[in-house]
Structure formats: structure tokens, C-alpha cells
């Protein structure tokens, strides 16, 4: 009976919402959370290294949903200068990977308050970020990834982020 109760307790510990040592809040199977966090770390490292190829490999290749949304403060500024501008702007991971690969200045994306939720088949990653170009924060906001566990591991299927000051 004790072994049975210990097994249940262990299972609950591995699947409940928790904070990892690196401050990532998560829920879901521990091995999947670790694999997803590895994608997060690869993403950040690829940006710093200007490695568009590695960055591109983190995405589901045949799917591309990428949207940026101006926060209210930035939207007011943009709209004042460009009345026909759009608040929600579509793009693609391919364009971002190309930017990362060809940008001559140092770039980095810093993540804060990372949250990973998964059931082992799909996942959601949410975090606050600063995007830094040549030592200056050029964008900050919140970002959300939808991920799937594909045949070759966890892949980002879509991305949504805010643009702010």
C-alpha cells in the first residue's frame, strides 16, 4: 500500500504546476517540460549566434502562423505617423530566421516569467521579453508560442507577441 501511495505522490509531483530551478513555471510531464525548455534555450542561443538555420529548425516546417500586435502606447505613436498602419501585423518564422541570419548588429531576446504548459502532445509557452539590438532594447512585451510534439521532437507551430516600449 505504501508503494502504491508513493507512486501516486511521485506522479503528482511530476505533473503538477511547479517552478523549476531556473524560475520556469510549468505544468505537465517533466520530460516534456524539459524538452520544451530546451527549445526555448536553443531559440535564444540561435538569435545571439545569428544562426537562422538552427532557429528555423525549431519551427514546424509546413505551418506558419506569426502575428505581432502593437500595445496601446506604441499603437498611438505608429498610428499618428502612419494612419493606414495595422495594429496586428502578420509575418513568418522564415522572415525572422532570415533577419537573424543577416543582421550585422548584435541581437538578443531575453525571456522573463517563462510558463510552460503541456499534456505531452501540445504545449503553450508564455513569457515576457526584451528584444535587444546593438545593446539597446528595441521591443518589449509578452510572447506566446503554441507547440506540437512532432515526429522529430517539439516544434513551434505558431507565435504571437506584443510590441511595446
C-alpha positions in Angstrom: 0.0 0.0 0.0 2.9 2.4 0.8 4.5 1.7 -2.5 1.2 2.5 -4.3 0.8 5.8 -2.4 4.4 6.7 -3.1 3.8 6.1 -6.8 0.8 8.3 -6.8 2.7 11.1 -5.0 5.6 10.8 -7.4 3.2 11.0 -10.4 1.6 14.1 -8.9 4.9 15.7 -8.3 6.0 15.1 -11.9 2.8 16.6 -13.5 1.6 19.4 -11.2 2.4 23.1 -11.7 5.8 23.9 -10.4 8.8 26.3 -10.6 12.0 24.8 -11.9 15.4 25.9 -10.5 15.7 28.3 -13.4 12.4 30.1 -12.5 10.3 28.5 -15.3 6.8 27.8 -14.1 5.4 24.7 -15.7 2.8 22.0 -15.7 2.9 18.7 -17.5 5.2 15.7 -17.8 8.6 16.7 -16.5 10.5 15.2 -19.5 8.3 17.2 -22.0 8.7 20.4 -20.0 12.5 19.9 -20.0 12.4 19.2 -23.8 10.3 22.3 -24.4 12.6 24.4 -22.2 15.5 23.1 -24.4 13.7 24.6 -27.4 13.4 27.9 -25.6 17.2 27.9 -24.8 18.0 26.9 -28.4 15.8 29.8 -29.7 17.7 32.3 -27.5 21.1 31.0 -28.4 20.3 30.9 -32.2 19.4 34.6 -32.1 22.6 35.6 -30.3 24.7 33.4 -32.7 22.8 34.9 -35.8 22.0 31.2 -36.6 19.0 31.4 -38.8 19.2 27.7 -39.8 19.0 26.4 -36.3 16.3 29.0 -35.5 14.3 27.8 -38.5 14.7 24.1 -37.4 12.7 24.9 -34.2 9.5 25.6 -36.2 7.0 23.2 -37.7 8.2 23.5 -41.3 4.9 23.3 -43.1 2.9 25.7 -40.9 3.5 29.3 -40.2 1.3 31.5 -38.0 3.1 34.6 -36.8 1.5 37.7 -35.5 2.7 40.8 -33.8 0.4 43.2 -32.0 1.2 46.8 -31.0 0.4 47.6 -27.4 -1.7 50.7 -26.9 1.2 53.1 -26.3 3.1 52.0 -29.4 -0.1 51.9 -31.5 -0.8 55.6 -30.7 2.7 56.5 -31.9 2.6 54.4 -35.0 -1.0 55.5 -35.9 0.0 59.2 -35.6 2.9 58.8 -38.0 1.2 56.2 -40.3 -2.6 56.5 -40.3 -3.0 53.4 -42.5 -0.8 51.2 -40.4 -2.1 48.0 -39.0 -2.2 47.2 -35.3 -1.9 43.5 -35.9 0.9 42.6 -38.3 1.4 39.2 -39.8 4.9 37.9 -40.7 6.6 34.4 -40.6 9.3 32.5 -38.9 11.1 32.3 -42.2 11.4 36.1 -42.4 12.6 36.2 -38.7 15.2 33.5 -39.3 16.4 35.5 -42.3 16.7 38.6 -40.2 18.6 36.8 -37.5 21.0 35.3 -40.1 21.7 38.6 -41.9 21.6 41.2 -39.1 25.0 42.7 -38.7 24.4 44.2 -35.2 24.4 42.1 -32.0 20.9 40.9 -31.2 19.4 39.0 -28.3 16.0 38.2 -26.9 15.8 38.0 -23.1 12.9 36.0 -21.5 11.3 36.6 -18.2 8.5 34.9 -16.3 8.5 31.8 -18.6 5.5 29.5 -18.2 5.3 26.1 -20.0 2.1 24.1 -20.0 1.8 20.7 -21.8 0.0 17.5 -21.9 2.8 15.7 -23.8 1.2 16.3 -27.2 0.6 20.0 -27.4 2.1 22.9 -25.4 1.9 26.5 -24.7 4.9 28.7 -23.8 4.3 32.2 -22.5 6.9 34.8 -21.4 7.7 38.4 -21.1 10.7 39.5 -23.2 13.1 42.3 -24.2 14.5 42.3 -27.7 17.9 43.9 -27.7 19.6 45.2 -30.8 23.1 46.6 -30.6 22.8 46.9 -26.8 19.5 48.7 -26.8 16.0 47.4 -26.0 14.1 47.9 -29.3 11.0 46.0 -28.3 9.5 44.6 -25.1 6.3 42.8 -24.4 4.8 39.3 -24.0 5.1 36.4 -26.3 3.2 33.2 -26.7 4.1 30.0 -28.6 1.9 27.1 -29.5 3.9 24.0 -29.8 3.4 20.4 -31.0 5.3 17.2 -30.4 6.1 16.2 -33.9 7.8 13.0 -35.1 11.2 14.7 -34.6 10.5 16.4 -31.3 8.9 19.6 -30.0 8.3 22.3 -32.7 6.9 25.8 -32.6 3.7 25.9 -34.7 2.6 29.5 -34.1 3.8 32.6 -32.4 2.1 35.7 -31.1 3.8 38.7 -29.5 3.2 42.2 -28.4 5.3 45.2 -29.5 5.9 47.8 -26.8 8.3 50.3 -25.5 
